[in-house]
Amino acid sequence: MNTFEFYNQPKKVKPMKKLLALLFLMTMAVSMAFAQQDYVTLTGHVINQETGIPVAGQPMFISVDSINFPGYTNQVFTDSSGFYTDQIPYMDGVTQGQIVVSTIDCNGQMVSNTAGFYPGMQQITIDFNIYCNAASGCQASFFYQPASNDMLSIAFIDQSTFMPDAGIDNWYWDFGDGNYSSEQNPIHSYSESGLYNACLYISSDDSSCYSNFCLPVDAGFFQPDSCMNYFWYTADSTGNG
């Protein structure tokens, strides 16, 4: 009697299948690494373009343009070496969008830079070279404060300064929504929530003073309830308090 022995021959795996499997595993590993970081790190360096010296204590205004970042804004300051950083959280279902960083140069001019982002990005760098020249006879400045019972109603408080031989005769406000005022300390009501770029222009009748200053204004984003407290502050020249 003839005896037949059967052996299970191992199937040969084609090299291409091995390569695809390896690529799949690598992709999964990278995806898991991205998933572990639920924020994108924003960094940047601010330099005085006239002197090349880093600008310390410079306020940087950050906003994110994405449907999954409703109302995300933040303000940070550059350190002693002119660097700033922020960690912007990813939300569930985040889509691609834009990060906008704005700052104000020594002449009160708003300067903005943007960068696109998409899910999986871990770091974005936005640098600035800001312009400074000799100061005029005055410097425009202001801060704002929403009403406690209506976050769309904003009080604008003039904090402009001027030299002893100069003065301020004219104030012109651009609230960033198509409305204007010539009062020194106006109150303006925005029609809807949003981030607006408000600007103050000051001048004197004898031309000894002209300056402007712009600031992003959050209107209606934060609605304090009975269990929430809130406050506003104005940083000093060092940006530390």
Secondary structure, DSSP 8 states (H G I E B T S, - for coil): --------------HHHHHHHHHHHHHHHHHHHHHH--EEEEEEEEEETTT--B-TT-EEEEEEESTTSTT-EEEEE--TTSEEEEEEE--TT---EEEEEEEE-TTS-EEEEEEEE-TT--EEE--EEE------SEE--EEEEEETTEEEEEEEEE--EE-TT----EEEEE-SSS-EE-SSS-EEE-SS-EEEEEEEEEE-TTSS-EEEEEEEEEES-----TT---------TTS--
